[in-house]
């Protein structure tokens, strides 16, 4: 079960967290290829993750997460970002959010268990996101190879997951529900 209050605290601090992530990615030698991306593009990507975090975390739809991140994996492959650096950048976002939850989220004694549940949900979300970017990266590889030799490539169609496909049910009842 995920506390809506705790998720809101993360979302309320998303601007600060996004700045922190962008700065960390820019100075980390393991994500050097991101220096080639415009600051605005990198910031938009991080903002999207943080702004939608509550929706992602309370959804049971791993396929929706994987689909969204598949597109990001394809975009990063086309931008020339190595897959290892893409995964490292995602890990930086995850680490920043988890550190915020551990150090800054004001949880009452009753919410300590909910905080642990939130941290697990964040880890599971990023597991699905990493899998999705890997799928997208692999899907974009044939196009990248074709472009390198001057050929054209027609990608296979990928079924999009629409908002209607989201299951808004939280992982263990209503968001913020406290069992007793």
N, C-alpha and C positions, 0 to 999 in steps of 0.2 A: 504494500500500500504506500502511496506517495502523498506526502503532505503538500497541499496546494500552497500553503503559507510558505513553506521552504522553497518551492519552485518559484513563487513570486519574488522572493528575496533575490534569487539568482537573476531572474528577468529584470528586476529593478536595477540591478548592478551591471546589466549587460554592456552598457557603454564603457564602463571602467574595465570590465573583463575583456572586452574586444580590443581595447587599446593595449592591454597587457599582453594578449596573445599576439597581436601584430608585432609589437616590439620584440617579443621573445622569438618569433619566427624570423624576423629580420636579422637578429644578431646571432642566431644559432648556425654554426657552420654546417650542421646536418641538414639544413633547409636552405642552402645557398642559392638554389635555383629560383626560389621565391623572390629574390632580389630583382628578377626580370619581370615580375608581375607589377602592375600598377598598384599603388597603395590603396586606391579606392576599390579595386577589384578584390583584393585580399580582405579588406575591411568589410565589404559587402558579404563575402562568404562567411566570415566569422559572425557578423551580425545576424545573418540568417539562422545559423545554428543556435545562437543564444536566444534570439527572439522566438523561435519555434520550439524551444526546449520542452516547455510544458506539454505542448501537443504531442511531440515525439515520445516523451516519457510516459504519458498516460495512454498511449495507443498500444494495442496489442499487435499492430501490423508491422512486423519486421520487413515484410515485402515492400511496404511504402518507404521505409527508411532506406532499404537497399536500392530501390528504384531511384530515389532522389540522389543518393550518393554515387550510383552508377553513372549518372549524368555528370557529376562533378569529376569522377575519375576520367571520363572521356575528355572533358574540357581540359583537365590538367595534362593528360597525355598529349593532346593537340598543342598545348602551350609549351611542351617540352620539359615539364616537371618530371623528374625521375620518380618512379613509384615509391621508392624508399623514403624520399623526401616528403611525398604526399602523406604517407602513413605517419611520418614523424610530426608533420604539421598537425594532423588530426590528434595525435597523442598529446601535443602541446595544448590544444584546446581542452582535451579531457583532463589533463593534469591541472590546468588553471582552474577549471570548474570544481574539480574535487578538492583542491587546496582551499578554494573559497568556501565550499561547504564545510570543510573541517575547521577552518579558522574564523570564519566571519558570520556564518548563519547563526542567528539567535534562536536556538531551540530550547524550549522549556524541558524540564526533566521528562515529561510525558512524551515529548517529541524525539527523544534520543533514538529510539527504535525506528521512528519514521525517517530520521536523518540517515541511519544505516541503510534502510530500504532505498532511499533516494540515491545514495552512493552506488548501490548495487545496480539500480536502474540506469544510472548514468554510464556505468561500465558496460552494461549490456547494450545500451544504445550505441556506444562507440564501437563495440564489437560488430554490430550490424552495419554501421557506417563504413568501417574498414573493409568489411567483406564487399559492400557495395562499390566502393572506389576501386577495389581490385578487379571486380567484374567489369566495371566501366573501362578501366585501363586496358584489360585484356581485349575487350571488344573494340577499342580504338586502335589497337596494335596493327591489324591488317591495313587500315587506312593510312597509318603513319608510314608503314613499309612501302605501300603503293606510292605515296607521295614522294618518298625518297628516291624512287626510280622513275618518277614522272608519269606513273600510270594513274588511272582513276579507280576508285573503289566505291561500290554501292553497299552501304552497311545494311545488315538485316534489321527488320523493324523490331523495336522493343515495345512491349505492351506497357503503356503508362498506367500508373496507379493514380486514380483521381481522388479528390477529397471525399467523394461518396464511398470510396472503398475503405476509408479509415474506419476502424472500429473504435469509437470514442470511449469504450469501457476501460476503466483503469485496470491495472493488473490484479487488484484485490478489492474491488468494490469502488465506491465513489471516491473521488480525489479528496483527500483530507479526512476520510472516514476513520474513526478511531474505534477499534474493537474493544469490547469490554468484557 
